[in-house]
C-alpha cells in the first residue's frame, strides 16, 4: 500500500486497542494490523467442548522450553487479542509495586504509581470496571476462611463486566476464558476499537502477520514501516509494538540482528529478557452439596504473610470445572464432583531474572524458545509454595477437601517483561515514554514493558500504559518531536 500513516500498531490486544483508540480520537491516521481474524458470533466461543477440550481458538504455535522440548503456549490470535478470552479482572497495581525490591528480584518502574494514576482512571471508565456482590456459596466460604485466624482477608475484585451479565446465564457462567457473544465483557475490541472504528482516520486490517520492520535506508535507527507474511508493505511515521510479550521481542530481536544494530545499541542484549507470567496454581475445593453460584469471580483473597500473592475464585461453573477435574481425580468422578466444586486461581508475582527469556527463531532453530525456570526466582517460588500449602490447609480446616495443581509453562495469559521499561539502556529496552532506547520511532505498548508483574492481573496496567504512551506521542507530534 502507498498510503502513509502517522502511526502503525502491530497487535490489537489490551495495549494495541487502547493506543488505537486514543490516537484515532486525537486525529492520527492510524493503521492497526492484527495477525488473526475477528471471532465468530455464532456461540462457538462459549462452547466448553470447542474452547476448552478441543482448543480450536488457540494459536497452536510450537515453541521450545529451556530443555529444547516443544510445547504450545496458550496464545490467541484474533481481533482484540487475549482480552477476548481474559477473566475481566482489572485491578490496579499497588503504589509500592512500582518500586524496586532487590530481595525479591523485582525491578523498578521508570514512572511512579501517581504518574500512571490518571490513565488507570481513564481505562477504568472506558472499560466500565466495577464490583459485584459476592454470591452465597462464595460468601460462606470466604467468611469461614477470614474467621479462622490464618491471616486471610478479602476485598472486592473489580471486573470489566456488564452489570446485567447475571441475567444471561450462559455468558455469566462462561465469561472467564471464553469470548462474549453479546458484548457483556469489556474487551479491547468491544470497549475501545468499536468506539472509533467509524472514524475515517482509523484502518483496521485483520489476517496481517507482521514479518519484519522496514528501515530508513540511510538510518537503521529509524523505521519507515513493516512487511507482512502475506507480502504487504505498510508505511508510517511511528510504529507501536503490541504483539504481546512473546512476539514483540521476537520481532525486535530479528530486526536488531538483521540491521546490525544488535552490536551497537546498549539495549539489544536486554531484548527478550526478564520474562514473567506469575507463578500459578489452580485449587479445587469440594463440598458435599452442589454449588449454585453463577458469577463466582467477585472477591480477591489476600494474606498479609504472603505479600506478593493473591487468590481469585475461578469464574467457572460445574460443567467447566468437570473438564478440569480429571487432572485432579479419576475421570469417572469428574462430572459428579464438578457441580460440588469451587475453583480458585492462585498467583504469585515472579521477579525478574535476565536468564528467563524469549529467543527468536534463529541459527537454524525450528521454533522460537521460551527459556524460563522458576528456580531462578527462589524467593517467589518459596512464597508460592507456601501460598498453595496454606490455602489448601485452610480449605480443609473449614471442611472443604482441596487439591492443587501447578499451571505449566504453556500458561502464558499473564506474560510480560520481555521489553522491560527502565531508565538505563544497558538493562532495559524502552524508556518512560515507551520508546525503544536508541531507536527514533519504535514504541512498545503491550505487557512486554512491565518491570513487575505485581500480585494481580496485568491487563488494566497494560491498558493504562498504552493510553499514557499514546498521549506522549500526541504531545511529541505537537512539539515536532515525533
N, C-alpha and C positions, 0 to 999 in steps of 0.2 A: 504494500500500500504506500502511496506517495504522501498521504496526509501527515502533517507534523502536529504532534500533540504537546501540550505543556507537560503532562505527567502520564507516565505509563506505569501501571500497577500490575505486578505479577502475583496472582492469587486472590481469592475472594473470601477468605475466612474472616475471622474477627478483625485482624489488622487491615486487610485489604478492603473489606467492605466499609470500615469506619473511615479510612483515608479517602476512598472514592466518594463517600457521602459528603465529607467536609469540603473536599476540593471542588467537586462538581457544584455544590451550593455556592462556593466562592467565585464561580465563573471560570475555573480552569477547564481547558479542553483535556478531558481525562479519557484514557483508554484502559480498560480493565480486561486483562487476559486470564481466563480460567481454564485449567487443564481438562477438567471434567465437563459434564453436561448438567442441565437443570434436572432435578429429581422429578420423577413422575408423581402425579397427584391421584393415582388410582387406588390408593390404600396399601400398596405393597410395602411402603416404608414404615408401616405399623404392624406388619405381619411377622409374628415371632419366628415362624419357620424360615421365611426368606431372609430376615435381618440377622437373626442370631444363629440358627442351626446351619443355614446354607451360606450366610455371609455374602450375599450376592452384590451388596453395595460397597464392600471393602475393596481396596485397591489391588490386592493380590500381588503386589510387588515383592520381589525377593531381595533380601538383604543378608549380609553376613554378620554374625556376632563376633565377639573378641577371639573366639577359638576357630573362626572360619566356618562355622555351621550356618546353614541357611535358615531363615525364619521370615515370616510375613508381618510387618508392623501393622497395627490397626489404624491405617490411614484411609481417608476418604477423599476422592477427587470428584467434586460436584460444586455447582454454584452455591456459595455460602460456606463451603469447606466443612470443617468439623463442627462448626456451630450448628449445622442442621441436626447433628447427632448428639450434641452435648446434653448434659442434665440440667442446664439452665441455672446452675448455682453460681450467681455472680456476687462475689464478696470482695471488698477492698482488702488489700494488704494492710497490715498494721504499720504505723509510723516507724517502729524500730526495725521492721523488715526491709527498710531501705538503707540500713546501716550495715557495716561490716561486722562479722562475728568470727574472728580467726579460729577460735577453739572448735567451731562447728564447720569450718571451711566455707563460710559464707562471704561472698564478695559484696562490696558496697555499690549502691547505685550512684550514678553521676548527678542525680537530682534527688530532691527530698520528697517526702510524702506531701508536704504543703504545696510544692510545685505541681504535683500531679492532681491535687485535690479538685481543682475546677473541672478537669477532664473526667475524673471519676463521676462527679455530679452530672456532667453533661451526658455521659454514657448511661448512667442510671435512668435519666429522664427519657432518653431516646429508646431504651430497651424496656421501659416500664417495669423496673425492678421493684418488687415489694415482698411483703411477708404473708404467709398463710398460717392460719391457726392449726396447731398440731391435732391430728385425729385421735380417737380414743385409744387405740392399741398403742400407738407411739407414746402418747401422753402417759399411759400407765407404765410402760417400760422405762421411760426416761425418769419418771417420778421415783421409781424404785431405785434406779441407778444413782440418782443425785442424793438420795437419802441414806445410802449405805456407808457414807463416811470415807469413801476411797478417793475423794478429790474430783469427782465428775461434776461438771456443770453444763448447762445447755443454754443456747441463745438462738433466736430465730435465724433461719437460713434464708437469705434474700434470693428470690427466684425471678427469672425473666419469663413468667408465665401469665397468660391472660387470667384475670380473676374468675372468669366463668368456665375455666377448663374443667372444673369438677362436675359441670353439667354435661360433659361429654366423656362418658366412662372410658371408651377405648383410648382416647387421647390422654386422659388423666392417668390411666394405668400404664401407658406406653409413651411417656414423653422422654424418659431417661434412656439414652442410647437408641432412640428412634427419631425419625423426622416427621414433624407435624404435617398433616394434610390440610388442616383448617386454619393454619397460621395462629395457633394457640400458644406457641412457644416463640419468643422473640429471638430469632437468629439473625445472622448478618444479612442474609438475603431479604427476609421479610421486614425487619425493623429498620434497615438502613438503605439497601440498594433499591428497594421498591419505592422508597420516598423520593428518589432522584432519577429513576430510570427514564422518566418522561422528558428530562432536560436534554436539549439538543447538543449540549457540550459534553455529554457522557456517552461513551460507546462501550458496551459490554459484549465481549466475544467469548463464547464457550468452545470447548474442544481445541484449545490452543495451548499446547505444552511448550514452554519456552526451553529451547536447547542451549542457547548461549547469548552473550551480550555482544553488541556491535560497538567497537571503539572508534573514537575520533582517530583518523589515520595519522594525524600529527601529534596526538597526545593520548596515550592509552589510559591516562588517569580520568579521562572524560568519556562517558558513554553517550552514544547517539541513538541507541535503540536496542532491539532484541531480535533474534531469529527464533523461529519455532520449529518443532519437529515436522510440522506439516509443510515447511518450506516458505512460510511467510516472513516478511521483514517489516518491522514497525519502528517508527522514529519518534523520539520525544526529547524534550529539554531536560527532564529528570526521570529517573527510574526508581520505583519503590518496590523493594522485595517484600513479598508477603506470602511466600510459598510454604512457610512452616519451618520448624526447627530442624527437620531432616533434609529438606530440599533446598532451602535458601542457601545454607553453607555449601552445598554441593555445587550450585551454580557459581558462587563466588570463588570457591577453590579452583574450579576449572578455568574460570576467566583469568585469575591471577597467574596460574601456571602457563596458560597459553599466550598471555600477553607479555610475559617476562617480569611482571610486577611482583611475583612471589619472592623474587630475590631482592626487591628494592623497598617494598613497603614494610615498615616495622610491624604492622598489624597482621601480616599474612600468616604468621605461624599460629596466631590465636583463632583463625577461622576454623570453625567446626569443633573447637574445644569447649570444655565446661558443660557438656550435655547434662541435662537434668530432666526428670519427669516424675518426681516424687517416688518414694518407696511406698508401695501399695499392697494392700491385702484386702480380701473380702472375708467377712464373717457372717455365717448364717446362724441365727438363734431359733430354736424350735420350741413350740408350745403344744400342749395337749389340745387346745381349742383352735379352730381356724381363725385366721387374721382377716379382718374386714376393711382395714384402712385402704383408701383408694390412692391418694396422692403420695403419702408416706414421707417424702423427702422434704420435711419442713423445719427441721431443727439441726443445729450443729453442736456436736458434743465435744467438749474440751476438758483438759485436765491440767491443772497448774504444775504437776510434776512432769508433764510431757509437753514442754512449751513450743515445740516445733511440729506438733501433730494435731490432727483433728479427725473427727468421725462424722460421716453423713449417713443417714439411712438411704438405702438404695430405693429409687423410685420404681420398684419392680413389684408386680402383683404375683399371685400364686402361680399363674401359668408360666410366667417368665422365670420365676425362681426355680420351678421344676426343671427347667433346662440347665440350670447351673448345678443343681444338687448332685447329679451323677459324679461330679468331681469330688464330692464330699462323702457320699454314702452309696451303697449298691443301687443300681439303676431302677430296680423293681420298686423301691420305696419312693422314688422321686416325685411322682405326681401327688401321692398322698401327703408327703411332707411339705411339698411346695406351698400348699394352702395353709400350712401351720407354721410357716417360717417367716422370719423378718430378716432382711438382708442389711448389712452395714458395709460401708466403704471406708477403710482406714488408710490415711495418708500421712506421711511424714516428709517434711522438707529435706531434700537431699542437697548437701553443699556442693561446691564446685571443685572438681579436680581436672586439671588440663588433660590428663590421660583419658578421661571419659569423653569420647569424641566421635564425630561423624567424619568419615573419609570417603571422598568421591571415588567413583569407579575409574581408576587409572592404572597404568603399568600392567595392563593385561588382565586385571581382575574382572571376573564375570559380573559381579554385583558390588554395589557400594557396601560399606561396612559401618556398623554402629558398635564401636568398641566401648562397652560400659561394664563396669564391675562395681557393685555396691560395697565391696570390701575396701575400696579406695576411700570410702567415706565412713570410717569406723564409728564416729560419734552418732551420725544419723542412723546407721544400721543398728546400733545398740538401743537407741531410743525407739526405733520402730519395733524391735524385738520385744521391748518392754510394753509398748502400746498394745500389741497383739495379745501378749500374755495377760496383761492386767485387765483388758477389756473382756476377753473370753472368761476369765475367772469371775469378773463382776457379773456377767450374764448368768453363769452357773449359780452364783450366790443368790440371785433373785429368782431362781427356779427355771431358767431357760438354758437347757443344754445347748452348747455352741461349738462350732467347728470353724477353723480358719484355713485359708489357702492364700498363698502369695500370688500376686499378679506378675507374670513373667515380662521379659524384656519387650515382647510384642505390644504390651500395653502402653502405647505412646500418646494417649489422649492429652497428657499434660506436658508434652515435650517442649523444652525451652533451653535457652542459654548458649546456643552454639554460635551466635554472632554477638557476643556479650557487649553491653554498653559500659563505657568507662571513660575516664579522663586520660589514661596512659595508653598511647598507641601500641606499646610493646606488649601489653597484657589484655587489651580489649580490642573490639572491632569497630564499634560505632561510638560517636560522641553523644553528648547530652541532647543534641538535636536529631539524633537518629542517622546522621551521615557517616558513611564508612570513612575511617581515618585514611587520609591520603588520596581519596577519590573525590572528584569535583561534584558529582551529582547522582550518586547512588545512596539511597536511604533504605533503612530496614524498619518495617512496621509490624512484624509478627513476633511471636513468642521467642524467637531466637535471641532477642536483645536482653531478656530478663537476667539480671545478675543473680537474683534469688528467686526461688520458686514459691516461697512462703509456705504456710500450712493450709492454705485454701486454694481453690481452683484459680488458674491464672487468667481466665477469659476476660473478666472485667478490666484487669490491668492492661491487657493487650489492646482492648478497645480504647481505653483511656490514653495509652501511649500513642496509638495511631492518630487519635484526634489531636494530640499535642504536636506531633510531628507535622501533621497537615497544616496546623496554624502557623508553625515556624516557617514552613515552606511559603505560605501566603505572605508572611512578613518579609521573607527574603526576596520574594518576587517584587514586592512593593519598593524595597530598598535597592533593587537591581543586583542582588547577590545570588540569584538562582543560576 
